Amino acid sequence: MSTVEQQLDELEAKITDELPADISVSSVKYEGPELVVYTRDPKKFAQQGDLIRKLASKLRKRITVRPDPSVLSQPEQAREEIMNVIPEEAGITDLDFHADTGEVVIEAQKPGMVIGRHGSTLREITKSVGWTPEVVRTPPIESSTVSNVRNFLKQERDDRRDILERVGRQIHREEMSDDEYVRITTLGCCREVGRASFILSTPETRILVDCGDKPGAEGEVPYLHVPEALGAGAQNIDAVVLTHAHLDHSALIPLLFKYGYDGPIYCTEPTRDLMGLLTLDYLDVAAKEGRTPPYESEMVREAIKHCIPLEYGDVTDIAPDVKLTFHNAGHILGSAVSHFHIGDGLYNVAFSGDIHYKDTRLFNGATNDFPRVETLVMESTYGGRNDYQTDQEDSEENLKEIIRETYDRGGKVLIPAFAVGRSQEIMLVLEEAMRSGDIPSMPVHLDGMIWEATAIHTTYPEYLRDDLRDRIFHEDENPFLAEEFNHIDGGEEERQEVADGDPCIILSTSGMVTGGPIMSWLGHIGPDPDSTMVFVGYQAQGTLGRRIQSGWDEIPTNDTGGRNGNGRGTLSLKLDVETVDGFSGHADRAGLMDFVKTMNPRPEKVLCVHGDERSTQDLSSALYHDFNMRTFAPKNLETFRFL
């Protein structure tokens, strides 16, 4: 008998001892980080509301209770009883029964009403029908991504259960080594922005944190071939942790499955969906530009199938000697500061991912309240000594002034924006400005993936700023549904109509002008001296966005998509070019310093990464001088040993 089987037998015996005599346990299994208890008495379990919580506390495990398939009522009968329990105002849109696990997935416009206070309605459902309810939100804006991911995972339930059981056994395997050390190897994003990737290793475990590309630098990928990573075989990686979905952190996650990785990816639920959206688009853009994509779309589906979503604040075993907790990073939807607790109080490491420390219109500011962090791996995008962003209120006023001036000239405002994060932030500013009369009401055209990304935001309002979440819960106040917003879905013909029409605002991907529909808009609007291009996000070195921002007024183009190419493969830009700081999803120098300053206790060591050489070294120096801590601005392929 394996040690895991022995462990499960012991757990089953302990659980049975703790339960009242009239509640039976038919089997106990690991599924990913959770311990799943199957019972023939689910209704009695539900009648004792605190029972699961007490078991979880005593065993120090995340526990899910499911009915043994042999005791389930028929779905038709259960459906009727469930609908009687749930208030009509919850807006049930679908009930999906899975007899193999005894779960019923309830899709509702108002999930909170299905859950009830402290889970009371969920317990009432189980008491009534025996099935275990799982609740998901009906997107207020229809999202093909959310729908496709949910349908795909439904089709792959059998495979997914096999994956989860295998992962569960890996997590709870017996520790084999008596050594104690923690190491971090840098595979990318050191003294550069992009291709974020790290290996966190202990004698027992290797964890890959992020695996992204480098914007504007085709072919520059993380150093995955080294022995610490895939060089010793993909099977030597125990887990992947994805801090957020931006491509400089997520683009090459599916590539791991091409190389033979078959383990879990830990991320938040919105990060999973956004990763699917962005990586499929990444492949599409590569194909359109005549580049060979690094992997097939099938690998994206494999990545999604292997995702294990975690919520902020949940402490989760991901290896025999590692616990992971996600905290809000304030950067984009679902972005997470990833805190690793290693060993039994041995060592703690936090990876900031990308952070925004102050509240924005879209998100609450990043969390930095941890029981312990000995080493912090910290982004430094705006870590340079002069990298101070304009106050958000001033930034919004600057943007509104540019819009008013351009409108008065009869021009159009073109804003290249990341589909995820900055676009929704700008949408909120524009919606309020038009509603209050600060700027004239005019169409706001959303091109590329912006509308789809916005739909995903409305699917997960619990990840948004508190007051925005409350507005979205009240359908008539959802700011993303304002009548000024128009989804560009008619392609080149619709863009031509917009270019020929009245003053308007255009939000278009890609945010760094590295491809996508923004190239077409430059062809249409670039030669118009009455129009304005406004940069509201970071433009990485080497990108066309950085070059235009720096003064280029003639740019290379394969196909302008418009009417004013000069036939020599270049396009003359005559529109005004403005930069409005303050909308970045990254903390500026002051925000980064404050993030560390207000940590209690502060970390002993900080690795400054994800910034150019000047930014990482400036931030490293400042943290050392101000807080008397050991700091580093590592290069790629360095390894740091702690302990």
N, C-alpha and C positions, 0 to 999 in steps of 0.2 A: 504493500500500500504506500502510495506517495505521501510526502509530508503534507501536501495540500489536502489530499483526501482525509488524512488523519485529522488535520485542523478542522475540516468541515464537520467530521463526525463529532469532534469535541464541542464545536459550536452548537451543533444540533442538540447535543445532550444538555448543554448549559441553557439554551433557549427553552427546551422542554421543561427543565427544572423551574424556570422562572414563570412559566405560563400556568394559568389556572388549569385544573384537571380536565375541564370540558373543552379545551382548545388544543387541537392536535397539530403536529408538524409532519407533513408528508415528505418534504425534502428541503435541503439548504444548498444553495449554489452561490458561487461568486460570479457576478456579471460586471466586468470592469471593476471599478472601485467599490461597487455596492455588494452587500450581502443580501441575497434574495431568499426570502422564507416563503415556501409554498405551504398552504394550509387548507384543510377541508372545512374549516370553520371561519371563513372570512368575515361573516356577519358578526360573529361574537368578538372577533378581533376589533372590528370597527366600533362595537358598543363600548369598548374600553379605550377611550381616546388617548390616554397617556401611555398605553402599553408599549407602543413602538418606540416612543421617545425614551422611555425608561430602559428598554432593551439596548437601544443605540448607545445610550450613556454608559451602561454597564459594560457592554462589549467593546466600546470605542470603535464602532463600525457604522457606516451609513447603511441603514436597513430599509428594504422595500418588502412589503408583504403582498403576495399575490395568491389568488385562489387556485387550488388544485383544479385542473381542467375537468375532472370528473364530477365536480359539484356545481358547475355553472348552469345558470338558467338559460333558456333559449334567447338569442338576441332579440327576436321580435317582442317577446314578453318583457325583456329587460329594457328595451327602448322605450316602451310605453311607461314603465315605472320610473325610469330616469327622467323623462319629460315631466312627469307629475311632481318630482322632487325639486327640479330646478325652476326658479322663477322665470316667467315668460320674458321678462325684460332682459334676461341674459343674452338673448338673441342667438340661440343655438343654430348653427348652419350645417353641422354634420356630426354624426355618431358613427364611429368605425370600430367594430368589435374584432378582437384577436383572441381566438379561443386557445391558441397554443400557450399564451402567457396569462390569460384571464384579464387582459387589459381592455378597456374601452377608451378610445381617444375621442374627447369631446371638443369640437371646435366651436368657439363662441365669440360673439362680438364683444362681450364683457366677461372675460374669464373670472374676474374677481367675484362675480355673483355666482359662478359655478363652484368656486372654491369655498366661499362663505367665510365667516369670521373664524380665524384660527383653524381653517379646514373643516368647519362643521358640516357644510353641505356635501363635501367629498365623503366624509364619514357616513352621512345619511344615505348617499348613493350606495356605498358598499353594504351598509346595513340592509338596504332595501333589496338589492339584486345580487350581491356577492362579487360582482365584477370590480376590478380596481380601476378607478377613473384617472385618466391623464388629460390635462387640459391644455389646449393651445388657442392662440388668438386668431380670429378671422381678420386678415389685414383690412384696415379701413380703406386703403387704396389697393386695388388688386395687384398682386405681385406674382409674376410668372416664376421668379426665382424661388420664393417661399413655397409656392405650389409645387414646382418641380422637385425641390429638395424633399418636401414631405411625401410626395408620391413615390419618389425613388426609394426613400428609406422604408416606406411601406412595402414596396416590392421586394426589398432586400432584407426583410426581417429575419429570415432563417440564417442567412449569411452573417448578418449583424450579431445575432445571438451567439453564433459560433465564435465570432471575433471577440465579443465581450467575455465569453467564458474563458477563452484562451488568455486574454489580457488579465482577467481576474486571477488566474493561476500564476501568471508571471508576477503580478503585484505581490501576491501573498506567498511566494516561494520562500524557502528557507535561506537565510543569509549564509554565504559560504566563506566570507573573509573576516579575519580578525583585525586587518589593517584599518587605520582611520586617516583619511585625507579627503580633501575637496579640491578639485582642480577646475579651472575654466580655461578653455582654449578658444582663441578668437579666430573665426573663420571668415569674417567680413565686417564691414562697416566701421573699421578702425582707421581714424584719420581720413575718413571719407563718409559721404552720405549715400546709403544704399547697400544692397546685398547683406543685410543684417543676418548674422548667423553665429551661434556659439555652441560649444559642447560643454556641458556641466557634467563632471564625472566624479564618481566615488569608487571605492574598490568593488562595489556591487553593481553600479548602475551608470549608464551613459544616457544623457538626455540632450537632445538637440533643441535649442531655443531659437526659433525663427529660421527661415530659409528664403531670402528674397533676392531680387535682381537689383541692378544698378541703373537708375534712370539715365538715359542718354549715352549709355556705354554698353553696346551690344557685345555679348560674349564674356563680360566680366561677371563671373558667378562666384559664390562663396567657395572656399578651398575645401570642398567636400571630399576630395580624394585622399586627404591625409589619413594616417593610421588612426588618429583619435576619432575620426568621423566614419566615412564609408570605406576608407582604404582597407579596413580589416573586415569588411562585409557589412551590408545593411542590417543583418540580423543582430549585430552587436549594439545597435541603438535600441534602447528599451522603450523610449517614449519621445514624442515630439510635442513641444509646447509652443503655441502660436500666440504672440501677444496681441496682434491685431491684423486686419485684412489688407492693409495697403501693400501694393506689390513689392515694395522694397523690403518687405518682411515676409510675404506669403507666396510670391510668384513661383518659386521652385519647390514648394511643398509637394505638389503632385509628382515632380521628377523623382522624389525618393522612392515612389512605388515602382517606377520604371527600373530603378536600380535594385529592387527586391525587398524594400522595406515593407513590413506587413503588420506594424504595430499601431498603437493608438496615437491620435492627435488630440491634445487637450486645448480647448479654446472655449470662448463663450458661444452661445447659440447664434447671436447675430454675426459674430466673426465667421462662423461656419458658412452661413448663407452668403455673406459678402465675399468670402474667399471664392466660393463657387462662381459668383457673378464676375468678379474681377479676373480670375485666372482663365475662364472661358473667353472673356473679351481679349485677354493677353494673347491667347492663341489665335484669335480672329484677326487681331491687328498684325501679328507676325505674318500670317498668311497673305493678308492684303498688301503688305509691304514687300512681299517676295522673299521673306526670310523663312528658314526651316524652323518650325516650332520645336522647342526642346522636348516636348512630350505630346501625347495624344489626349483628346478630351476624355477618353476612358480613364485616364489616370486622375483626372479631376473628380470623376465619380468615385473612384477608389478612395481618394482622400476624404471625400464627404462621408463615405460609408464607415471610415475608420475614426471619424470625429467623436469624441466623448465630451459633450458640452457641460461646462461647469458654471455655476452662478457666482457672482461676487460674494466673497466672505465664506464660501464653503471650504472647509479644510478637507483635503482629499488625498488618500494614499495613492501614489502613482508608481511606487516601487517599494521593495521591502524596507528601504532605508530613507525614503523621500516622501514628504508630504507637500502638496502644492495648494496655495491659496491665491485666487485672483482678487484684485482690488481695482476699482475704477481708476482709469488713467486720464480721463478727461479729454482724450485726443480725438477719437472717432467712435462711432457706435460699437459698443462691445469691447473697446480697447482695454487692456488689462496690465497693471503692474503685477508681475508674477513673483510670488514669494515662495521660496523653497526652504522647508525645514528639514534638515538632514540629520539622520541618526536620532537617537533619543536625547534631544537637546544639544547635539554635538556642534552644529554650525547652521547659520542662516544666511541665505543669499537672496537678494531681490534684483530682478531685471526690470528696469523702469519701462522698457519698450519706449514708445513715444508718449510724452506727457504734456498736459496743459494744466498748470497748477491752480489758476484762478477759474472761477465760474465763467462760462460763456453763455450765450443765448441758448445753446444746444445742450450743454452738459454741465453737471456739477464738476468742480475742480478735482484734480487728482488726489487720491488718498495716499497719505504717507504715514499712517498710524499703524505700526507693526509692533508686536511684542518684543522682537529682537531682529536686528539685521547687522551682521558683522561686515558683510561686503555688499556694496551697491554697485551694479553695473548700470551706468546712467547715460542717457542720451545727451548730446551736446550740440544739437543742430544750431541753436542760437546761443552758444556758450561763449562767443567772443566778447572781449571787454567792451566793445561798442554796440553789441547786439541788443539794443533796447527797443522794444516795439512801442508804437504809439498806443496810448490808452484806447480801449475799445470804443468808448463814447466818441472820442476825437476821430477815430478811424471811421466810424459810421457817418459822422458829419462830413468828413472829407469825401467819402464815397457819394453821399447824397448831393454834395455840391458839384462834383464832377458830372453826375447824372443830370442835374438841373441845367448846367451849362451846355452839355451836349444836346439835351432836349431842345433848348432854346435855339440852337444852331440847326435843328432839324436832323441831327445825326443819330447814330445808334451806338449803344454802349456794349462792347464785346468783352466778356469776362471769361478767360480760361480758368477752369476750376476743376479740382478733383471731384469725381462723382460722389465720393463718400466723405462727408464731413463739411468741407468748406462750402460746397454748393448749398447744403441745407441751412448753414449759418447765414449765408447771403440771402437765401430765400426768406428767412425770418426777418432780416433787416428790411428787405424790400417790401414785404407784406405789411409790416407795421408802418413804414414810411408812407406808403400809399394810403393806407387806412386813415392815418392821421393828417394827411395832406402835406407832409414834408416834401414829397416829390409828386409830380403829376402822375395820375394813374395811366399806365401804359402796359402793353403786353410784355410778359417776361417769358421768353422762349427757352425751354430746357432741352438741350441736345445731348446725344450720347446716352450714357447710362444714368443720367442724373435722375430722371423720373423713376426708374426702377429702383435706384438706391434710396430715393425718398420713400417709396412704398415700403421698403424693408425697414426704414426708420419708424414708420407708423405701426409696423407689426410688433415692434419691441419698445413701446413707450416707457416701460419700466427702466430702461437704460438711459433715458433722457433726463434733462434737468427737471426738478420736481414740478415747477409751475407749468412747464411745457407739457409734461406728461398729463397733468390734470386737464389742460386744454384739449388734448387729443382724445381723452376719455369722453369729453362732451363733443359729439360729432359736429354740431353746428359752430364750434369754435376752433376746429382744426385749421391752423394757419396754412398748412400745406395744400389745403383744398381751395385756397383763394381763387377767384375767377380770373385773375390776371395771369395765372400760370398756364402755359400751353406746352404740351409735350410735342416736340418735333418728331413726327413719325412718318412724314411724307418724303423724307430724303432730300435729294438735290432740288427737286421741283419746289418743295415747300421753302427751302432755304432761299431760293431765287425770289419767291414771292415776298418773303420777309425783307430781303435786301432791297427790293423795289418799293417797299411799303413805307409806312409812317415811322416816326421815332419809336424805339423799343429797346429792351435790354435782352441780351443773349448770354445765357450761361452755357458753356460748352466744354466738354472734355476734349483733349487731355489737358490737365492742369499745368504741365510744363511744356506744352506745345511740341510734344514728341511724336505726334501722329493723331489719328482720329478726326472727328468732325471739325475741330478747331482749324485744321488746315483748309478745309473748304470755306469756313467763315472768313478766314484771312483773304482768300481769293475773292470773295464777294465784297468785303467791307474794307480790307486793307488799303485800297487805293482812294478811299473817301476821306478827304481832309476834315469833314465835319464830324466824323465819328471818332470814338475814343476806345482804346484797348486798355483795360485796367487789370493789373496783376494784383491778386489778393492772397497769393500763397507762395511758398518757397520755390525758387527756381534753381535747380541744382546745376553745378558747374558742368559745362558740356552740352546742356540742353538748348534747344532753339529758343525757349522762353527766356533763358538767361541772356542769350545774345540780343534778342529784341529789347529786353529790359536795359541792356547796356548800350543801346544806341543803334544797332543794326537797322537800316531802313531798306535793305534789299536782301531777300532771303531766297535760298534755293528751294525749288519745288518740283515735284514730279508731275503733279496735276493740280492746278490752283483750284479747280472746282468752280471757278468764277469766270469773269469776263476780261480780266486785265493782265493776264500773264504776258510777258513781252516776247514769248517764243524761244527764249534762250535758257529755259529752265530756272528762271528767277522771277521773283515778284517784288515790285516796288511798294513799300508801305508808306502811305501818306497820312494815315490816321494818327491822332495824338496817342502817346503811350504814357500811362501813369502807373505808379505803384502806390498802393494803399496798405501800409503795414497794420498789424493789429488783428488781422483775421486768421493768422496762422493757427493751426492746431497744435503747434509746439509752444512750450513755455519759452520766454525770452531769457536773457541772462539773469535778470532779477528773479524771474519765476523759478529758474533752476536753482539759484542760490537759496531762495526761500524754501524750496522743497526740502533741501538738505538741512537748512538752519532749523526748521521746525520739527524735524524728526527727533523723537525722544524714546530711547536713546539714539544718538547719531551713530552711523556705521563707523567701523574702525578704518575701512579702506573703501575707496571709490575708484572704479575704472571708468574713465570718461571716453565714450564711444559715440558713433553715429554723428559725426561732425567733421568738417575739414580740419586740416592739421592745426591751423591757427585757433579754431574754436575749441578743439579738445584740449590743446595745451594751455590756452588761456583759462578755461574753466578748471582744469586740474590745478593750475597754479593758484587760482583764487580760493578754491576750497581748502587747499593746503594752508595758505596764509591766514585765512579768516577763521578756520575751525580746527587747525592743528591736527589734521588727519592725514593718513598716508593716501596719496592719490597717484594715479597713473594715467597716461594718455597712450595706451598700447598701440602697437602696430598689429596688422593681421599676422596670424600664425604664431602669436606669443601664447605661452601657457603660464598661468599663475597657479601656484600651489598654496593652499591655505591649510593650516594645521601642520 
